[in-house]
């Protein structure tokens, strides 16, 4: 079982869309996928039409509900929903071992052989939840737009990962697997952003991919009707691009397994 964390310390760069599209794409390739909504805004949970009144990851983290009892099945895959109560995380999860809570839950799922891939949709806030996610993850995927703020967020992620991974005590083995340039267009600005991303990728992980997702009105339309692009308009440019990214991920993981 592999845990992929979708993260960028900037909002509005396409984290939730990336989580959904990759999740559905991988599920359609016969992978058992769990989406984990780790953002207090619960946009992922709302997008897929999950029951927001049922137990969420918040109750599971507190040990009030077993993780298998909180998971819901939606179209193509499973989801563990978020709650607005996650906004209390920095005040409630203050024990030294609390940063390992999500990793422990992932271990439970691993022991039960419940899923092939878990995709965590993180909020943009740099808090204890993000630290939990980094520790629980095998790899990070970083969606970004071409503005300076989005690119700066990438370097912040790498710095935080290095502190957790390379300090006196290693808390995680997570690496940045790839960068996704969302809402991509054929402009000079986007071309330059792509070139900058390639440079950053070489610095943080020489094996990291840099792949674009083309801009399309279909993405907004799919969101309006609460469908993934893979269901709404499978041959739209962004849907095709996300499937290519899913293929790249599977090929990479297969190589790692065989290594």
Phi and psi restraints in degrees (value plus and minus 20) as a CYANA .aco file:
   2 UNK   PHI    -134.0   -94.0
   2 UNK   PSI     117.8   157.8
   3 UNK   PHI    -130.2   -90.2
   3 UNK   PSI      97.6   137.6
   4 UNK   PHI    -127.9   -87.9
   4 UNK   PSI     109.0   149.0
   5 UNK   PHI    -129.6   -89.6
   5 UNK   PSI     105.5   145.5
   6 UNK   PHI    -117.7   -77.7
   6 UNK   PSI      95.3   135.3
   7 UNK   PHI    -166.0  -126.0
   7 UNK   PSI     126.4   166.4
   8 UNK   PHI    -184.4  -144.4
   8 UNK   PSI     111.1   151.1
   9 UNK   PHI     -99.8   -59.8
   9 UNK   PSI      25.2    65.2
  10 UNK   PHI    -170.0  -130.0
  10 UNK   PSI     116.6   156.6
  11 UNK   PHI    -102.8   -62.8
  11 UNK   PSI     140.8   180.8
  12 UNK   PHI      55.0    95.0
  12 UNK   PSI      -0.4    39.6
  13 UNK   PHI    -120.3   -80.3
  13 UNK   PSI     -21.4    18.6
  14 UNK   PHI      84.2   124.2
  14 UNK   PSI       4.1    44.1
  15 UNK   PHI     -84.2   -44.2
  15 UNK   PSI     -67.7   -27.7
  16 UNK   PHI     -86.9   -46.9
  16 UNK   PSI     -63.9   -23.9
  17 UNK   PHI     -80.0   -40.0
  17 UNK   PSI     -63.3   -23.3
  18 UNK   PHI     -81.2   -41.2
  18 UNK   PSI     -63.0   -23.0
  19 UNK   PHI     -80.4   -40.4
  19 UNK   PSI     -66.1   -26.1
  20 UNK   PHI     -86.0   -46.0
  20 UNK   PSI     -70.6   -30.6
  21 UNK   PHI     -84.3   -44.3
  21 UNK   PSI     -61.7   -21.7
  22 UNK   PHI     -89.4   -49.4
  22 UNK   PSI     -58.7   -18.7
  23 UNK   PHI     -80.4   -40.4
  23 UNK   PSI     -68.6   -28.6
  24 UNK   PHI     -87.3   -47.3
  24 UNK   PSI     -61.7   -21.7
  25 UNK   PHI     -79.3   -39.3
  25 UNK   PSI     -63.9   -23.9
  26 UNK   PHI     -89.9   -49.9
  26 UNK   PSI     -57.4   -17.4
  27 UNK   PHI     -83.8   -43.8
  27 UNK   PSI     -57.3   -17.3
  28 UNK   PHI     -91.7   -51.7
  28 UNK   PSI     -30.9     9.1
  29 UNK   PHI    -119.9   -79.9
  29 UNK   PSI       3.3    43.3
  30 UNK   PHI      47.7    87.7
  30 UNK   PSI       8.2    48.2
  31 UNK   PHI    -115.8   -75.8
  31 UNK   PSI     122.3   162.3
  32 UNK   PHI    -104.3   -64.3
  32 UNK   PSI      93.1   133.1
  33 UNK   PHI    -137.6   -97.6
  33 UNK   PSI     114.2   154.2
  34 UNK   PHI    -136.4   -96.4
  34 UNK   PSI     105.0   145.0
  35 UNK   PHI    -112.1   -72.1
  35 UNK   PSI     111.2   151.2
  36 UNK   PHI    -137.3   -97.3
  36 UNK   PSI      92.6   132.6
  37 UNK   PHI    -105.2   -65.2
  37 UNK   PSI      91.0   131.0
  38 UNK   PHI    -135.4   -95.4
  38 UNK   PSI       7.3    47.3
  39 UNK   PHI    -138.5   -98.5
  39 UNK   PSI     106.4   146.4
  40 UNK   PHI     -78.0   -38.0
  40 UNK   PSI     -41.6    -1.6
  41 UNK   PHI     -94.2   -54.2
  41 UNK   PSI     -37.9     2.1
  42 UNK   PHI      37.9    77.9
  42 UNK   PSI      11.7    51.7
  43 UNK   PHI     -83.6   -43.6
  43 UNK   PSI     -57.8   -17.8
  44 UNK   PHI     -83.6   -43.6
  44 UNK   PSI     -64.7   -24.7
  45 UNK   PHI     -81.0   -41.0
  45 UNK   PSI     -62.4   -22.4
  46 UNK   PHI     -86.9   -46.9
  46 UNK   PSI     -61.0   -21.0
  47 UNK   PHI     -78.1   -38.1
  47 UNK   PSI     -65.3   -25.3
  48 UNK   PHI    -106.7   -66.7
  48 UNK   PSI     -18.5    21.5
  49 UNK   PHI      55.7    95.7
  49 UNK   PSI       9.3    49.3
  50 UNK   PHI     -92.3   -52.3
  50 UNK   PSI     140.0   180.0
  51 UNK   PHI     -99.2   -59.2
  51 UNK   PSI      89.2   129.2
  52 UNK   PHI    -100.8   -60.8
  52 UNK   PSI     -26.5    13.5
  53 UNK   PHI    -108.5   -68.5
  53 UNK   PSI     -34.4     5.6
  54 UNK   PHI     -99.0   -59.0
  54 UNK   PSI     152.1   192.1
  55 UNK   PHI     -79.6   -39.6
  55 UNK   PSI     121.4   161.4
  56 UNK   PHI    -137.9   -97.9
  56 UNK   PSI    -198.8  -158.8
  57 UNK   PHI     -80.4   -40.4
  57 UNK   PSI     -46.3    -6.3
  58 UNK   PHI     -81.6   -41.6
  58 UNK   PSI     -69.1   -29.1
  59 UNK   PHI     -85.9   -45.9
  59 UNK   PSI     -55.6   -15.6
  60 UNK   PHI     -86.6   -46.6
  60 UNK   PSI     -63.6   -23.6
  61 UNK   PHI     -80.1   -40.1
  61 UNK   PSI     -54.8   -14.8
  62 UNK   PHI    -100.3   -60.3
  62 UNK   PSI     -24.5    15.5
  63 UNK   PHI      59.5    99.5
  63 UNK   PSI      -5.9    34.1
  64 UNK   PHI    -103.9   -63.9
  64 UNK   PSI     -41.3    -1.3
  65 UNK   PHI    -159.6  -119.6
  65 UNK   PSI     111.9   151.9
  66 UNK   PHI     -82.6   -42.6
  66 UNK   PSI     123.5   163.5
  67 UNK   PHI     -78.9   -38.9
  67 UNK   PSI     -58.6   -18.6
  68 UNK   PHI     -86.6   -46.6
  68 UNK   PSI     -44.9    -4.9
  69 UNK   PHI    -100.1   -60.1
  69 UNK   PSI     -36.2     3.8
  70 UNK   PHI    -117.0   -77.0
  70 UNK   PSI     -31.7     8.3
  71 UNK   PHI     -97.5   -57.5
  71 UNK   PSI     114.9   154.9
  72 UNK   PHI    -132.8   -92.8
  72 UNK   PSI     128.9   168.9
  73 UNK   PHI    -119.4   -79.4
  73 UNK   PSI     109.6   149.6
  74 UNK   PHI    -144.6  -104.6
  74 UNK   PSI    -191.7  -151.7
  75 UNK   PHI     -78.0   -38.0
  75 UNK   PSI     101.3   141.3
  76 UNK   PHI      58.9    98.9
  76 UNK   PSI     -46.5    -6.5
  77 UNK   PHI    -173.1  -133.1
  77 UNK   PSI    -196.4  -156.4
  78 UNK   PHI    -130.5   -90.5
  78 UNK   PSI     138.4   178.4
  79 UNK   PHI    -161.1  -121.1
  79 UNK   PSI     123.3   163.3
  80 UNK   PHI    -131.1   -91.1
  80 UNK   PSI      93.2   133.2
  81 UNK   PHI     -96.5   -56.5
  81 UNK   PSI     143.5   183.5
  82 UNK   PHI    -117.3   -77.3
  82 UNK   PSI     154.9   194.9
  83 UNK   PHI    -165.0  -125.0
  83 UNK   PSI     129.7   169.7
  84 UNK   PHI     -82.5   -42.5
  84 UNK   PSI     -39.3     0.7
  85 UNK   PHI     -87.1   -47.1
  85 UNK   PSI     -34.0     6.0
  86 UNK   PHI     -82.0   -42.0
  86 UNK   PSI     -37.9     2.1
  87 UNK   PHI     -83.2   -43.2
  87 UNK   PSI     -37.6     2.4
  88 UNK   PHI    -108.5   -68.5
  88 UNK   PSI     -20.4    19.6
  89 UNK   PHI     -74.9   -34.9
  89 UNK   PSI     -65.1   -25.1
  90 UNK   PHI     -86.1   -46.1
  90 UNK   PSI     -40.8    -0.8
  91 UNK   PHI    -113.0   -73.0
  91 UNK   PSI     -44.9    -4.9
  92 UNK   PHI    -120.6   -80.6
  92 UNK   PSI     -52.5   -12.5
  93 UNK   PHI    -122.5   -82.5
  93 UNK   PSI      57.1    97.1
  94 UNK   PHI    -134.3   -94.3
  94 UNK   PSI     -22.5    17.5
  95 UNK   PHI     -91.0   -51.0
  95 UNK   PSI     134.5   174.5
  96 UNK   PHI     -79.5   -39.5
  96 UNK   PSI     -52.7   -12.7
  97 UNK   PHI    -113.5   -73.5
  97 UNK   PSI     -23.2    16.8
  98 UNK   PHI     -84.1   -44.1
  98 UNK   PSI     -46.5    -6.5
  99 UNK   PHI     -86.0   -46.0
  99 UNK   PSI     -33.6     6.4
 100 UNK   PHI    -116.7   -76.7
 100 UNK   PSI     -19.1    20.9
 101 UNK   PHI     -78.7   -38.7
 101 UNK   PSI     -65.5   -25.5
 102 UNK   PHI     -88.7   -48.7
 102 UNK   PSI     -59.1   -19.1
 103 UNK   PHI     -80.9   -40.9
 103 UNK   PSI     -59.8   -19.8
 104 UNK   PHI     -84.0   -44.0
 104 UNK   PSI     -60.1   -20.1
 105 UNK   PHI     -85.2   -45.2
 105 UNK   PSI     -59.9   -19.9
 106 UNK   PHI     -84.0   -44.0
 106 UNK   PSI     -54.8   -14.8
 107 UNK   PHI     -84.3   -44.3
 107 UNK   PSI     -56.8   -16.8
 108 UNK   PHI     -81.1   -41.1
 108 UNK   PSI     -65.6   -25.6
 109 UNK   PHI     -85.0   -45.0
 109 UNK   PSI     -56.8   -16.8
 110 UNK   PHI     -85.6   -45.6
 110 UNK   PSI     -63.7   -23.7
 111 UNK   PHI     -84.4   -44.4
 111 UNK   PSI     -52.0   -12.0
 112 UNK   PHI    -104.5   -64.5
 112 UNK   PSI     -21.9    18.1
 113 UNK   PHI      29.3    69.3
 113 UNK   PSI      26.7    66.7
 114 UNK   PHI    -102.5   -62.5
 114 UNK   PSI     -52.3   -12.3
 115 UNK   PHI    -162.7  -122.7
 115 UNK   PSI     137.3   177.3
 116 UNK   PHI    -108.7   -68.7
 116 UNK   PSI     -58.0   -18.0
 117 UNK   PHI    -161.0  -121.0
 117 UNK   PSI     112.9   152.9
 118 UNK   PHI    -131.4   -91.4
 118 UNK   PSI     111.5   151.5
 119 UNK   PHI    -135.8   -95.8
 119 UNK   PSI      99.7   139.7
 120 UNK   PHI    -120.0   -80.0
 120 UNK   PSI     102.5   142.5
 121 UNK   PHI    -116.1   -76.1
 121 UNK   PSI      88.6   128.6
 122 UNK   PHI    -114.9   -74.9
 122 UNK   PSI     131.6   171.6
 123 UNK   PHI     -96.9   -56.9
 123 UNK   PSI     150.8   190.8
 124 UNK   PHI    -101.3   -61.3
 124 UNK   PSI     -29.6    10.4
 125 UNK   PHI     -96.5   -56.5
 125 UNK   PSI     115.1   155.1
 126 UNK   PHI    -104.3   -64.3
 126 UNK   PSI      74.5   114.5
 127 UNK   PHI    -162.6  -122.6
 127 UNK   PSI    -191.1  -151.1
 128 UNK   PHI     -84.6   -44.6
 128 UNK   PSI     -50.0   -10.0
 129 UNK   PHI     -84.1   -44.1
 129 UNK   PSI     -61.6   -21.6
 130 UNK   PHI     -85.6   -45.6
 130 UNK   PSI     -59.4   -19.4
 131 UNK   PHI     -82.9   -42.9
 131 UNK   PSI     -63.6   -23.6
 132 UNK   PHI     -75.7   -35.7
 132 UNK   PSI     -64.0   -24.0
 133 UNK   PHI     -84.8   -44.8
 133 UNK   PSI     -64.3   -24.3
 134 UNK   PHI     -79.3   -39.3
 134 UNK   PSI     -62.7   -22.7
 135 UNK   PHI     -88.5   -48.5
 135 UNK   PSI     -55.8   -15.8
 136 UNK   PHI     -98.2   -58.2
 136 UNK   PSI     -38.6     1.4
 137 UNK   PHI    -109.0   -69.0
 137 UNK   PSI     132.5   172.5
 138 UNK   PHI    -110.2   -70.2
 138 UNK   PSI     -58.6   -18.6
 139 UNK   PHI    -162.7  -122.7
 139 UNK   PSI     135.8   175.8
 140 UNK   PHI    -135.1   -95.1
 140 UNK   PSI     121.5   161.5
 141 UNK   PHI    -133.7   -93.7
 141 UNK   PSI     113.4   153.4
 142 UNK   PHI    -141.0  -101.0
 142 UNK   PSI      80.0   120.0
 143 UNK   PHI     -95.1   -55.1
 143 UNK   PSI     124.3   164.3
 144 UNK   PHI    -173.2  -133.2
 144 UNK   PSI     132.6   172.6
 145 UNK   PHI    -118.4   -78.4
 145 UNK   PSI    -195.3  -155.3
 146 UNK   PHI    -113.2   -73.2
 146 UNK   PSI     -14.1    25.9
 147 UNK   PHI    -102.2   -62.2
 147 UNK   PSI     141.0   181.0
 148 UNK   PHI     -81.3   -41.3
 148 UNK   PSI     -58.0   -18.0
 149 UNK   PHI     -80.9   -40.9
 149 UNK   PSI     -61.5   -21.5
 150 UNK   PHI     -85.8   -45.8
 150 UNK   PSI     -62.1   -22.1
 151 UNK   PHI     -88.3   -48.3
 151 UNK   PSI     -56.9   -16.9
 152 UNK   PHI     -82.7   -42.7
 152 UNK   PSI     -55.2   -15.2
 153 UNK   PHI     -81.2   -41.2
 153 UNK   PSI     -51.1   -11.1
 154 UNK   PHI     -83.3   -43.3
 154 UNK   PSI     -65.5   -25.5
 155 UNK   PHI     -84.7   -44.7
 155 UNK   PSI     -54.1   -14.1
 156 UNK   PHI     -85.1   -45.1
 156 UNK   PSI     -60.4   -20.4
 157 UNK   PHI     -81.5   -41.5
 157 UNK   PSI     -67.2   -27.2
 158 UNK   PHI     -81.1   -41.1
 158 UNK   PSI     -60.2   -20.2
 159 UNK   PHI     -83.7   -43.7
 159 UNK   PSI     -63.9   -23.9
 160 UNK   PHI     -84.6   -44.6
 160 UNK   PSI     -61.3   -21.3
 161 UNK   PHI     -82.2   -42.2
 161 UNK   PSI     -63.1   -23.1
 162 UNK   PHI     -83.2   -43.2
 162 UNK   PSI     -57.6   -17.6
 163 UNK   PHI     -82.7   -42.7
 163 UNK   PSI     -59.7   -19.7
 164 UNK   PHI     -96.8   -56.8
 164 UNK   PSI     -50.5   -10.5
 165 UNK   PHI    -113.6   -73.6
 165 UNK   PSI     -55.5   -15.5
 166 UNK   PHI    -132.3   -92.3
 166 UNK   PSI     -10.0    30.0
 167 UNK   PHI     -98.1   -58.1
 167 UNK   PSI    -190.7  -150.7
 168 UNK   PHI     -79.5   -39.5
 168 UNK   PSI     -55.1   -15.1
 169 UNK   PHI    -139.3   -99.3
 169 UNK   PSI     106.4   146.4
 170 UNK   PHI    -107.6   -67.6
 170 UNK   PSI     101.0   141.0
 171 UNK   PHI    -115.7   -75.7
 171 UNK   PSI     -37.9     2.1
 172 UNK   PHI    -175.0  -135.0
 172 UNK   PSI     137.0   177.0
 173 UNK   PHI    -128.6   -88.6
 173 UNK   PSI     -11.9    28.1
 174 UNK   PHI     -80.8   -40.8
 174 UNK   PSI     119.2   159.2
 175 UNK   PHI    -145.1  -105.1
 175 UNK   PSI     134.9   174.9
 176 UNK   PHI     -96.2   -56.2
 176 UNK   PSI      97.0   137.0
 177 UNK   PHI    -102.9   -62.9
 177 UNK   PSI     -54.5   -14.5
 178 UNK   PHI    -192.7  -152.7
 178 UNK   PSI     145.8   185.8
 179 UNK   PHI    -139.7   -99.7
 179 UNK   PSI     115.4   155.4
 180 UNK   PHI    -138.3   -98.3
 180 UNK   PSI      93.4   133.4
 181 UNK   PHI    -106.0   -66.0
 181 UNK   PSI      81.3   121.3
 182 UNK   PHI    -103.8   -63.8
 182 UNK   PSI     140.8   180.8
 183 UNK   PHI      32.4    72.4
 183 UNK   PSI      22.0    62.0
 184 UNK   PHI     -96.0   -56.0
 184 UNK   PSI     119.4   159.4
 185 UNK   PHI    -151.9  -111.9
 185 UNK   PSI     144.1   184.1
 186 UNK   PHI    -105.5   -65.5
 186 UNK   PSI      52.5    92.5
 187 UNK   PHI    -146.6  -106.6
 187 UNK   PSI     142.6   182.6
 188 UNK   PHI     -80.9   -40.9
 188 UNK   PSI     -60.4   -20.4
 189 UNK   PHI     -81.7   -41.7
 189 UNK   PSI     -63.9   -23.9
 190 UNK   PHI     -89.7   -49.7
 190 UNK   PSI     -56.3   -16.3
 191 UNK   PHI     -82.5   -42.5
 191 UNK   PSI     -63.5   -23.5
 192 UNK   PHI     -86.0   -46.0
 192 UNK   PSI     -58.2   -18.2
 193 UNK   PHI     -83.9   -43.9
 193 UNK   PSI     -59.8   -19.8
 194 UNK   PHI     -82.9   -42.9
 194 UNK   PSI     -62.2   -22.2
 195 UNK   PHI     -84.1   -44.1
 195 UNK   PSI     -59.3   -19.3
 196 UNK   PHI     -86.3   -46.3
 196 UNK   PSI     -59.3   -19.3
 197 UNK   PHI     -82.6   -42.6
 197 UNK   PSI     -60.4   -20.4
 198 UNK   PHI     -81.1   -41.1
 198 UNK   PSI     -60.8   -20.8
 199 UNK   PHI     -83.8   -43.8
 199 UNK   PSI     -64.4   -24.4
 200 UNK   PHI     -83.4   -43.4
 200 UNK   PSI     -62.3   -22.3
 201 UNK   PHI     -78.5   -38.5
 201 UNK   PSI     -61.8   -21.8
 202 UNK   PHI     -83.9   -43.9
 202 UNK   PSI     -50.1   -10.1
 203 UNK   PHI     -95.7   -55.7
 203 UNK   PSI     -59.7   -19.7
 204 UNK   PHI    -110.4   -70.4
 204 UNK   PSI     -52.8   -12.8
 205 UNK   PHI    -186.6  -146.6
 205 UNK   PSI      90.7   130.7
 206 UNK   PHI     -81.5   -41.5
 206 UNK   PSI     -39.0     1.0
 207 UNK   PHI    -112.9   -72.9
 207 UNK   PSI     -23.3    16.7
 208 UNK   PHI     -87.3   -47.3
 208 UNK   PSI     121.1   161.1
 209 UNK   PHI    -108.7   -68.7
 209 UNK   PSI     137.2   177.2
 210 UNK   PHI    -149.8  -109.8
 210 UNK   PSI      91.7   131.7
 211 UNK   PHI    -152.9  -112.9
 211 UNK   PSI     120.6   160.6
 212 UNK   PHI    -110.6   -70.6
 212 UNK   PSI     133.7   173.7
 213 UNK   PHI    -140.9  -100.9
 213 UNK   PSI      97.4   137.4
 214 UNK   PHI     -90.6   -50.6
 214 UNK   PSI     126.6   166.6
 215 UNK   PHI     -92.9   -52.9
 215 UNK   PSI     121.2   161.2
 216 UNK   PHI    -179.9  -139.9
 216 UNK   PSI     125.0   165.0
 217 UNK   PHI     -84.8   -44.8
 217 UNK   PSI     -41.9    -1.9
 218 UNK   PHI     -80.2   -40.2
 218 UNK   PSI     -52.1   -12.1
 219 UNK   PHI     -83.4   -43.4
 219 UNK   PSI     -63.9   -23.9
 220 UNK   PHI     -88.0   -48.0
 220 UNK   PSI     -59.2   -19.2
 221 UNK   PHI     -84.5   -44.5
 221 UNK   PSI     -61.9   -21.9
 222 UNK   PHI     -83.3   -43.3
 222 UNK   PSI     -59.5   -19.5
 223 UNK   PHI     -84.3   -44.3
 223 UNK   PSI     -57.6   -17.6
 224 UNK   PHI     -82.0   -42.0
 224 UNK   PSI     -56.5   -16.5
 225 UNK   PHI    -119.8   -79.8
 225 UNK   PSI      -8.7    31.3
 226 UNK   PHI      36.9    76.9
 226 UNK   PSI      25.5    65.5
 227 UNK   PHI    -145.1  -105.1
 227 UNK   PSI     132.8   172.8
 228 UNK   PHI     -93.7   -53.7
 228 UNK   PSI     137.2   177.2
 229 UNK   PHI     -82.5   -42.5
 229 UNK   PSI     -50.2   -10.2
 230 UNK   PHI     -84.0   -44.0
 230 UNK   PSI     -47.1    -7.1
 231 UNK   PHI    -115.4   -75.4
 231 UNK   PSI     -57.1   -17.1
 232 UNK   PHI     -96.6   -56.6
 232 UNK   PSI     -69.1   -29.1
 233 UNK   PHI    -172.1  -132.1
 233 UNK   PSI      60.9   100.9
 234 UNK   PHI     -82.2   -42.2
 234 UNK   PSI     -42.6    -2.6
 235 UNK   PHI    -125.1   -85.1
 235 UNK   PSI      -3.6    36.4
 236 UNK   PHI     -92.3   -52.3
 236 UNK   PSI     137.3   177.3
 237 UNK   PHI     -77.1   -37.1
 237 UNK   PSI     -67.7   -27.7
 238 UNK   PHI     -86.3   -46.3
 238 UNK   PSI     -53.7   -13.7
 239 UNK   PHI     -83.1   -43.1
 239 UNK   PSI     -63.7   -23.7
 240 UNK   PHI     -81.8   -41.8
 240 UNK   PSI     -63.6   -23.6
 241 UNK   PHI     -83.0   -43.0
 241 UNK   PSI     -61.3   -21.3
 242 UNK   PHI     -86.8   -46.8
 242 UNK   PSI     -55.1   -15.1
 243 UNK   PHI     -85.4   -45.4
 243 UNK   PSI     -56.9   -16.9
 244 UNK   PHI     -83.2   -43.2
 244 UNK   PSI     -60.2   -20.2
 245 UNK   PHI     -85.5   -45.5
 245 UNK   PSI     -62.3   -22.3
 246 UNK   PHI     -79.9   -39.9
 246 UNK   PSI     -62.1   -22.1
 247 UNK   PHI     -82.2   -42.2
 247 UNK   PSI     -63.5   -23.5
 248 UNK   PHI     -80.3   -40.3
 248 UNK   PSI     -64.5   -24.5
 249 UNK   PHI     -80.9   -40.9
 249 UNK   PSI     -66.4   -26.4
 250 UNK   PHI     -83.9   -43.9
 250 UNK   PSI     -61.6   -21.6
 251 UNK   PHI     -83.7   -43.7
 251 UNK   PSI     -61.5   -21.5
 252 UNK   PHI     -84.3   -44.3
 252 UNK   PSI     -66.3   -26.3
 253 UNK   PHI     -83.9   -43.9
 253 UNK   PSI     -55.8   -15.8
 254 UNK   PHI     -84.9   -44.9
 254 UNK   PSI     -61.7   -21.7
 255 UNK   PHI     -82.7   -42.7
 255 UNK   PSI     -61.2   -21.2
 256 UNK   PHI     -84.7   -44.7
 256 UNK   PSI     -57.9   -17.9
 257 UNK   PHI     -85.5   -45.5
 257 UNK   PSI     -58.4   -18.4
 258 UNK   PHI    -102.3   -62.3
 258 UNK   PSI     -34.3     5.7
